[in-house]
Amino acid sequence: MSQDKIKFAVIGCGHIGKRHAEMISRNDAAELVALIDVKPKEALGIESFEGAQFFNSLEDFLASDLSKEVEVVNVASPNGFHAEQALLCLENNKHVVIEKPLSLSVEDAQKVIDTSKKVNKTVFCVMQNRYSPPSEWLKGVIDSGKLGKIFMVQLNCYWNRDDRYYKPESWHGDAKLDGGTLFTQFSHFIDLLYWMVGDISNIQSQMRNFNHEGLTQLKEDSGMVQFDLQEGGLGCINFSTSVWNNNLESSLTIIAENGSIKVGGQYMDKVEVCNIKDYEMPELAPTNPGNDYGAYKGSAANHHYVIENVVGVLKDNAPITVKAEEGLKVVEMIERMYL
Ligand SMILES: NC(=O)c1ccc[n+]([C@@H]2O[C@H](COP(=O)([O-])OP(=O)(O)OC[C@H]3O[C@@H](n4cnc5c(N)ncnc54)[C@H](O)[C@@H]3O)[C@@H](O)[C@H]2O)c1
């Protein structure tokens, strides 16, 4: 491994951008050199990253001398900016790490992929729940074929997002910047579904807005989506952000020829049921707790693995954990669910 540290910049210094900045700072092979946000520096709580230069716009950063040294830009701004900012970075010869979702349309995701190929730079998608021990374990069990044919898969995403989350000044709930609950809250779980059992077809969705009228510009807060699995089984997603007061669960239940599994908890962090023919469940390492947003819990705090993967790919040709094409697939599945 080359001894030179990989220089990173982070755009969007909110909850998740600061996690990226922290995880880059903690990685011995990485160096955080720039932070970018439209808010004033003093309003962002980024004092601890004193070695990083601050810029008020991506354009200013890209025009700076410092930009020439930066190899990777982590895009952690609101969803609606991901594609345009990633494109600008790629066009300026940076690799990009893009927070979920890759974009809010297939068209934009495709532009990001096409541009990355043209400039020969890598797009890393952030789907850090893949690193949780129950997810890795379940993926291994499914890929081993032990379960035989998969008959049914049920993904339940029942979270609370109310006026404590949808504040007027926030991008949350904004039609153009948020895009919808399947993009903002549940794309991690749709990614896990795709990673585990592949593509879906014959999608039928029913969606409702139960209690977010006037609170968000989004059409739905809840829905039931049914589909066929690519290998022939049936699947469904039930989702809601209308759950009273706090998150209920995010779970994946699999009914298969040789067994049944339920991975549950607030963010698919616990194996609740494992009944598989001739198989004993191994002990799993504990899952990292969900990212903490005060009244809210988000998905698993696994961002250090994301930065490790970027470093491994760029320095040692390690395999990339979540490819741009997989990020696009999740956007495409969500787009079809919303049709
Ligand atoms: N992987 C995960 O588990 C996870 C969890 C939460 C959020 N996210 C994603 O991370 C992204 C950020 O979410 P958050 O919770 O940190 O939001 P946030 O509101 O806390 O932070 C967003 C930051 O982006 C800044 N910003 C807005 N417009 C900008 C622009 N044009 N250029 C630069 N900066 C701009 C804002 O000023 C703010 O500081 C979203 O895409 C979200 O979906 C991922």
PDBQT file of the ligand as one rigid body, heavy atoms in Angstrom, charges set to zero:
ROOT
HETATM    1  N1  LIG A 401     -26.387   6.574   5.262  1.00  0.00    +0.000 N 
HETATM    2  C1  LIG A 401     -27.241   6.936   6.193  1.00  0.00    +0.000 C 
HETATM    3  O1  LIG A 401     -27.541   6.192   7.127  1.00  0.00    +0.000 OA
HETATM    4  C2  LIG A 401     -27.879   8.282   6.150  1.00  0.00    +0.000 A 
HETATM    5  C3  LIG A 401     -28.569   8.754   7.256  1.00  0.00    +0.000 A 
HETATM    6  C4  LIG A 401     -29.114  10.041   7.185  1.00  0.00    +0.000 A 
HETATM    7  C5  LIG A 401     -28.992  10.779   6.032  1.00  0.00    +0.000 A 
HETATM    8  N2  LIG A 401     -28.348  10.270   4.958  1.00  0.00    +0.000 N 
HETATM    9  C6  LIG A 401     -28.219  11.041   3.725  1.00  0.00    +0.000 C 
HETATM   10  O2  LIG A 401     -27.197  12.007   3.910  1.00  0.00    +0.000 OA
HETATM   11  C7  LIG A 401     -27.552  13.216   3.254  1.00  0.00    +0.000 C 
HETATM   12  C8  LIG A 401     -27.531  14.350   4.265  1.00  0.00    +0.000 C 
HETATM   13  O3  LIG A 401     -28.460  14.080   5.296  1.00  0.00    +0.000 OA
HETATM   14  P1  LIG A 401     -28.299  14.761   6.741  1.00  0.00    +0.000 P 
HETATM   15  O4  LIG A 401     -29.168  13.986   7.652  1.00  0.00    +0.000 OA
HETATM   16  O5  LIG A 401     -26.858  14.907   7.065  1.00  0.00    +0.000 OA
HETATM   17  O6  LIG A 401     -28.940  16.199   6.459  1.00  0.00    +0.000 OA
HETATM   18  P2  LIG A 401     -28.610  17.551   7.224  1.00  0.00    +0.000 P 
HETATM   19  O7  LIG A 401     -29.757  18.475   6.942  1.00  0.00    +0.000 OA
HETATM   20  O8  LIG A 401     -28.250  17.287   8.632  1.00  0.00    +0.000 OA
HETATM   21  O9  LIG A 401     -27.310  18.094   6.482  1.00  0.00    +0.000 OA
HETATM   22  C9  LIG A 401     -27.309  18.532   5.134  1.00  0.00    +0.000 C 
HETATM   23  C10 LIG A 401     -26.232  19.606   4.995  1.00  0.00    +0.000 C 
HETATM   24  O10 LIG A 401     -26.111  19.924   3.606  1.00  0.00    +0.000 OA
HETATM   25  C11 LIG A 401     -25.987  21.338   3.496  1.00  0.00    +0.000 C 
HETATM   26  N3  LIG A 401     -26.372  21.763   2.159  1.00  0.00    +0.000 N 
HETATM   27  C12 LIG A 401     -27.612  22.041   1.691  1.00  0.00    +0.000 A 
HETATM   28  N4  LIG A 401     -27.536  22.399   0.404  1.00  0.00    +0.000 NA
HETATM   29  C13 LIG A 401     -26.242  22.340   0.035  1.00  0.00    +0.000 A 
HETATM   30  C14 LIG A 401     -25.535  22.599  -1.167  1.00  0.00    +0.000 A 
HETATM   31  N5  LIG A 401     -26.173  22.969  -2.282  1.00  0.00    +0.000 N 
HETATM   32  N6  LIG A 401     -24.200  22.439  -1.163  1.00  0.00    +0.000 NA
HETATM   33  C15 LIG A 401     -23.549  22.088  -0.037  1.00  0.00    +0.000 A 
HETATM   34  N7  LIG A 401     -24.157  21.823   1.137  1.00  0.00    +0.000 NA
HETATM   35  C16 LIG A 401     -25.493  21.947   1.163  1.00  0.00    +0.000 A 
HETATM   36  C17 LIG A 401     -26.880  21.888   4.590  1.00  0.00    +0.000 C 
HETATM   37  O11 LIG A 401     -26.542  23.220   4.909  1.00  0.00    +0.000 OA
HETATM   38  C18 LIG A 401     -26.603  20.904   5.726  1.00  0.00    +0.000 C 
HETATM   39  O12 LIG A 401     -25.525  21.335   6.527  1.00  0.00    +0.000 OA
HETATM   40  C19 LIG A 401     -28.904  12.962   2.608  1.00  0.00    +0.000 C 
HETATM   41  O13 LIG A 401     -28.728  12.588   1.282  1.00  0.00    +0.000 OA
HETATM   42  C20 LIG A 401     -29.467  11.797   3.378  1.00  0.00    +0.000 C 
HETATM   43  O14 LIG A 401     -30.363  10.995   2.628  1.00  0.00    +0.000 OA
HETATM   44  C21 LIG A 401     -27.769   9.046   5.003  1.00  0.00    +0.000 A 
ENDROOT
TORSDOF 0
